[in-house]
Amino acid sequence: MILQAHITPICSTDYTPNNVKRGGILKKLLLITFLLPSWLFAQVGFLLSPPKFELTVFPRQSVNKTIDIRNVTGDTLYIKTILEDFFMTPFGKPQFKPPGVYPYSCSNWIQVNPVNFTILPHQKKIVRFTVSLPDGSDGEYLGVITFKSMKLPKKWAPTIIISGEISVFIYLTSANTGILEGDMEGLSFSQDTISVTYHNKGNIHNRVDCNVEIKNSSGKIVWKSEQKHKLVLRNSERILTFLINKKLRKGIYNIFATIDYGGKELIQGERKIHLR
């Protein structure tokens, strides 16, 4: 089943590029692959498993889980844990903030043991955490446990110590309350870029696939592209941008966008453009 969403044309001045980058800490790389390339081992110094938990419990219940931390260096590492909130901008830029900033955070409901510890070279440590769901909760909540490592010096030296960070993501859902619902709220064209705005109207996260096609006046597809498994948190928007890497002739075209958000129906939008 396809749910048609006819989009009102959006002015080209509404377009914002999505080439915003966040540099610096290594945990941001894990948002995409949850894998560390070998050249990062020297900076991070440890691996962990699993990288995320998706838990479903009833209100007023708790769940206990373990995380395996392995020192992959020949040095003793000192590791401390911090609890954080995570959310994303409409263009997918990750945001890590102190607990309580994200409105659907469960970070303050998480207890970690041990909080700070050392790991000997090539050894493994098991870290336990407990998360509780308060009464009256509904839908999904998200929290982050971040592990920060620092190499312990064998002797004191006036030097700079490089530390690395890896985060574990906790998705906590109240049983029998999850709602999967979404809508396409924008389909715009500006110069050589198509922007598709998806709104997650439900109370659990989505991973959306979006396909875009351009057809000429004869109905022939002259260009197409897709993006897959894009994370959209509960009650939030995600703007997916597609760069048209092909020179189109002057004329009238139709843009078709289709979104699969995991529900029973696909969402489809259509817009006509005139290239002069």
Disulfide bonds with the S-S distance in Angstrom:
none
